């Protein structure tokens, strides 16, 4: 179980249309709805989520790893109906160098409506303004064009190609990924 004090340090964030709160095991149905489609998971490095029980196990793993200095995962909640529509998180923190990585997912029926972009803007504000970090990275499969578009719209710059960097457990294949990053100076320049 996550330490009570660590839980207090993971903030509840809000945008015009969204609430971002720490992921909970009770969010399993929404995670299952997003991850049950193997084609959707093609560019994620997680095992197949073929049942609600698998979704519970995945979230339980995320909750066990929650720590405001190493791994944070928020549920993305649509304010108008209270539905969990996806998740967004910070991971791979290197506190010494003031950097981390971001990852996000959204249930298919909520895609292409600007929700991930809105959530990402709030995470970037928290990351750069509140935490005072310097560099935020995103590793994205070459074929994941919607995710690439989200990162580029948010101001991330493509820095390079990592050959066979990601592995898909479902399809048992390696695939190439782009590394994207945004610096605090890039972010602050656009504000």
Beta strands, then each sheet from edge to edge (+ up, - down):
strand 1: 13-14
strand 2: 18-22
strand 3: 72-78
strand 4: 84-94
strand 5: 99-106
strand 6: 135-141
strand 7: 157-168
strand 8: 173-183
sheet 1: 1+ 2- 3+ 4- 5+ 6+ 8- 7+
end
